[in-house]
Amino acid sequence: MRQSLRVILPAFLESETICAAINRLIVELDQSCVDFEIVVVIDGPDDQTRNVLRAIEDSRVSVRELSVNSGKGAALRAGCISSTSEFTAFIDADLDIHPTSLMNCIETLTRSNDPLVVCAYGSKFHPKSQVQYPTTRRIGSYIFRWLIRGLFQIQCNDTQTGVKVFRTVPLLEALAFTREERFLFDVELLVVLWKLNYRFIEAPVKLDFQYSSTINPNAIVKMFTDLFGLYLRLKSSFRLIGTK
């Protein structure tokens, strides 16, 4: 029996890369034994991205648009609405992550015989990953990984690489407990899954980091404060809610 998959691409100001990203994703998925749909969620308003998506003539690709720019987490959450597929995948809409990374996640998750393993995540730290990105980003990734492990005590080597595949039913269960809308959404979702006694498995990625940015002191301070705020909120929530 063929597996079913919904792939969600959050997009904002991605008009230069979105069509190429979708087309090469379709090429990879067409070679698999998976019935798939691709849902592009424009974290709107973004007229340019919406307009270029009209060039995609494939019934398996649909587009949703948020009325206001709310963040990657909000876009991913919106893309999960009404999903009935066996698996749901998240992948960034730029060209940094090669779609073979998504296939690696699917294969890794489906090979697992543990029913508690409900997510395969792309990991820059996997020994088979092919990663090209700046030294400053590498240092930042190591620091962020250390913070996540120290605060939340979850067994996950990389929360932030933009490709993940979930079993849909546990994903929807966990989403009901999430509130984050921006960059901490991935962390929150994985922590909630962990608190619900689900587990993850890492998969290799092929990543060629193309986006240039700088890490400034204000961003670092905000990262610390936001992470600590998330820690306090989840600690309180799951003390009240309890786990399975």
N, C-alpha and C positions, 0 to 999 in steps of 0.2 A: 504493500500500500504506500502510495506516494505521500511524503510529508508536506504540510502546508506551512508557509512562512509569510509573515508581513514584515517588510523592511521599512523602517521609518527614517527619513532624512530630514533633520531640522535645518532650515535654511534662512539666512538673513544676509542681504548684500552679497549673495553668491552668484550673481548673474554671469560672471566670467567663467565659472567652473562647473555650475550645476548640471548643465546638459552633458558635458563630458563625463562627469561623475556618474550620472544615471546610465548613460550608454555603456560604459565599461562594466558597470554593475550588472546590467542586463546580459551582457556577453558571458560573464562568469556564471550567473544563475541559470542561463539557458543550457549550460553544460552539466548542470546538476540534475538530480532526480527529485527536485522540489517544485511544487506548485507555489508560485510566489506572486505577491503584489507589492508594489512600491508606493508608499505614501509620503509625499513631500509636504512638509508643514512649513509654510512661510511664516516666520515670526514677524509679522507685518507691522505697519504697511511697507511694502517693498515692490513698487511698480515694475522696476527693471527685472527682478527675478521672476515675477509673475509673467511678464511678457515673453521672456526667452523660453520659459517652460512650454509655451504654446507650440514650439517646434517639436516637442516629444509626441509622436503619434504611436502610442502603444496603450492598449486598453488596460494593461496591467499597472499602469502608472496613473495615480490620481494626485490631486493637489488640494490642500486645505490651507486657509490663510487666517491667522489670528488678526483681530481688529487692531490690537496694539502690540508693540514690541515688548514681550514679557520675559524673554530669556529662553535658553536652550531647554531647560527642564520643563517649562510650560509647553513648549512645542512638542517635546517627546510625549508628555502626558496626553496632549490632545491627539497625537497620532495613534495612541493605544485605544481610544474610544471605539467601542463596538467590534474590537478584534475577536475573531472566532478561529484564528489560525492556531495550529499546534505550537508554533514557535513565533516569537517576535524579536526582531533584531533592530538595534540602533547602530547607525554608522554616520559619521560626519559627511557633510555635503561638499567638502573641498576635495582636493586631489592628493592630500597628504597620505592617506591610508589607502593602500591598494586593496581592491575588492577580494583578492585571494585571502586576505585576513579574515573577511567575513566567512568564507568557505571553511577556513581553519576552525573558526569558532563553532560552526554548525557541526562539522565532523567530530570535533572534540566533545561537544555536548552529547551528541547522539551515540557516541561510543561508550559513554559512561553508563555503568550498570547500577549506579547508586541513585535511588529515587529522590534522595534529598539534594542531589546536585542539579540545580535548576538554572544555572547561568554559566556560560563560557565567556570569558572576557579577554580581549586582546591585551597582551602584556609586552611592554618594551623590555622587560627583564627576563622573558623566556629565552632559554639558551639558543633556540632556533629562530629567534626574531632577527629581521634585517632592518636595522634602524640607522637613519641618518638625521641627526638633529644637533643643534649647537650645544657646546659644553655648558653654557649657562642654563639651558633648559634641562640638561642631564642632572646638574646639581640640584636644580629646583625640584625635579621629579623624585630624586632620592630623599630630599628633605620632606616633601609632601608625603611620600610613602611612610617615612618614619613617624610623622605626626599622626597619620591615620591609624597605624598599628598601635601607637602609644595611647591614643585617646579612645579608640573604639574596640580594640582587641579583636579585630576580624582577620581571618586568614585570606588576605587578598594582596597580591603583589603590586597591582596597578589599577587604581580606580578611575584614572582620568583618560586613558587612551580611548579614542572615540569609536570603538566598535565592540559590541556586546550582543550575545544571543541568549534569549530567555525562553523557558517554557512559559507559555502565555498565562495559564491559570495561576501559578504562584506569583507571576509578575503583577497581574491585576489585583491579587490579594494584597501585595505589598504596597502598590500605588495608593491604596486607600489610606495608608498611614503617612504618606509623603506630603510635604508642603513646599519644599524648595523649588525655585523656578529658574535659578541661574547656575553658576558653575559647580555648586555643591550638590546638585541633584543626584549625580552619579554616586557620590559618597553616601548621601542619605538613603537612596534606594538599596544599595548593597548592605548597609548597616541594618536596615529594616528587614531585609531578607534573612540576614544572619540571626537577628533577634527572633525571627519566626522559625528558627531552626533549619533553614535551608542553607545550602553550601554552594560554592563556586569552584570552577576549574579554569586555569589559565591556558591560553592558546597563543601560538606565535603570530606576530604581525610583520607586515612589510610596510615600513613607514619612511617617507621622505619628507621631512618637515620643511615647508616652503614659506610659512608665514613668519614675518619678522616682527619682533616686539621687544620691548625692554621691560625688565623687572625693576620697579622703583620702590623706594622705602614705603610709600603710602600703600602700594599694592600688597606688600609683604605684611604690613600691620593689619590691613583689612582681612587678609587670608587667615591670620592667626585669630583675630576676633570673631570672624564668621564661623570658623571651625569650632572654636570653643563654645560659641552660642549654640551651634548645632548639637554639640556634645551634651550640653546642659538640657536642651529641649528633648532630645531622644532619651536621655537618662530618666527624665521625669515622666515622659510619655509611657515608656515601657515598664516603669515601676507601677504605673496606674493600670495599664492595659494588661500586663502579663504576657507571657509567651506560651507557645504550645508545649 
